[in-house]
Amino acid sequence: MELAGGAAIVTGAGGGIGGALAHRLAAEGLALVLSDLDADRLAATVASLPEGTDVTAVVGDVSDPAHHAELVTVAEDHGGLVLSVLNAAVYLPGQSWDMPIEQWQLQVDVNFWGVLHGVRAAVPAMAARGTGTVVAVSSGAGLVAMPMLAPYVATKHAVVGLMESLQHELARTNPGVRAAVVCPGNIATPLAMNSLDAANVVNEQLPDAAAGVVAGLRAGVAAGAGPMTVADAVVDAVREDRFWVLPQPEVAYGALDRVQRIVDGRPPVDLAG
Ligand SMILES: NC(=O)c1ccc[n+]([C@@H]2O[C@H](COP(=O)([O-])OP(=O)(O)OC[C@H]3O[C@@H](n4cnc5c(N)ncnc54)[C@H](O)[C@@H]3O)[C@@H](O)[C@H]2O)c1
């Protein structure tokens, strides 16, 4: 799809990858409709954009379908919705069986329902115009699994499956509208701290078996690539109508190893091991 005007929605725009996307899409000349639950972080992204950027900030919760309806209405009033990047997510570690159920629920609400509601709001507006791209930011954790992150892994896998089904549906019914899914590896952002904030966790207490694994996973994120790596990959993929967006090749190698293990009947590898 050509990026030639119109408006782009970015959820989670107060965060690392969402902020980079806002800058990259502003440079493409798109009007921006930026959303985040955290008003201060969202305002900081808006303030950092070049003067003259057509930007509207909407504070809200992606797990609320009414928030997505509002984002689409604003985009339609600013040149028409051409791109929706459903990027907001939370990442809370722990063991599957004793993580507080509220933390499971939050991750399903934000990471899965937050994307599905965004898809359901954006596609009808794009279909009416016959063009547009809906992008969901999943993760490498949507293609491979690691321990102590089951809700994150499960919801990110669900996003991959949702977007792949959606792409097949669009190809049959509205070929001018496209879906894409982004599976980054480690990207240096404050995802871990922001997620604890979102879940109101003041004093994180992880079981002994989880603590070391989680420290290693977080160290990996801190040493990750810059968020603009993802924003650049998203823009390239949208331009080239590509479904899979894997900004770092190691994610594809991990996915390939998993499929080879399925074919061979070998057990899955513990990537935190
Ligand atoms: N950082 C990484 O290593 C990494 C790797 C793979 C995928 N991702 C994905 O990239 C996306 C962006 O994450 P990031 O790393 O930039 O983290 P981030 O925490 O910097 O950004 C996420 C933003 O989402 C917002 N948010 C959280 N809950 C929300 C809600 N209910 N409604 C609206 N906004 C909400 C947060 O306030 C935050 O500003 C996420 O989908 C994440 O899963 C990140």
The ligand as a Gaussian input file, in Angstrom:
#p B3LYP/6-31G(d) Opt

LIG

0 1
 N       10.187000      -4.502000      24.166000
 C       10.323000      -5.723000      23.643000
 O       11.337000      -6.416000      23.814000
 C        9.199000      -6.278000      22.801000
 C        9.453000      -7.453000      22.069000
 C        8.441000      -7.993000      21.300000
 C        7.211000      -7.374000      21.235000
 N        6.984000      -6.224000      21.955000
 C        5.661000      -5.630000      21.846000
 O        5.793000      -4.294000      21.410000
 C        4.619000      -3.564000      21.827000
 C        5.033000      -2.249000      22.445000
 O        5.746000      -2.520000      23.647000
 P        6.989000      -1.647000      24.143000
 O        8.113000      -2.593000      24.269000
 O        7.118000      -0.416000      23.362000
 O        6.520000      -1.359000      25.662000
 P        6.047000      -0.003000      26.375000
 O        5.600000      -0.390000      27.739000
 O        7.130000       1.008000      26.231000
 O        4.776000       0.426000      25.491000
 C        3.483000      -0.120000      25.704000
 C        2.521000       1.021000      25.944000
 O        1.205000       0.449000      26.029000
 C        0.500000       1.174000      27.006000
 N       -0.637000       0.393000      27.530000
 C       -0.573000      -0.617000      28.435000
 N       -1.819000      -1.040000      28.701000
 C       -2.666000      -0.301000      27.950000
 C       -4.067000      -0.283000      27.803000
 N       -4.857000      -1.119000      28.487000
 N       -4.607000       0.614000      26.940000
 C       -3.822000       1.480000      26.263000
 N       -2.480000       1.511000      26.372000
 C       -1.904000       0.622000      27.211000
 C        1.518000       1.479000      28.074000
 O        1.097000       2.578000      28.882000
 C        2.774000       1.762000      27.257000
 O        2.933000       3.151000      27.030000
 C        3.865000      -4.505000      22.752000
 O        2.824000      -5.136000      22.015000
 C        4.912000      -5.521000      23.153000
 O        4.330000      -6.744000      23.535000
 C        7.947000      -5.667000      22.729000

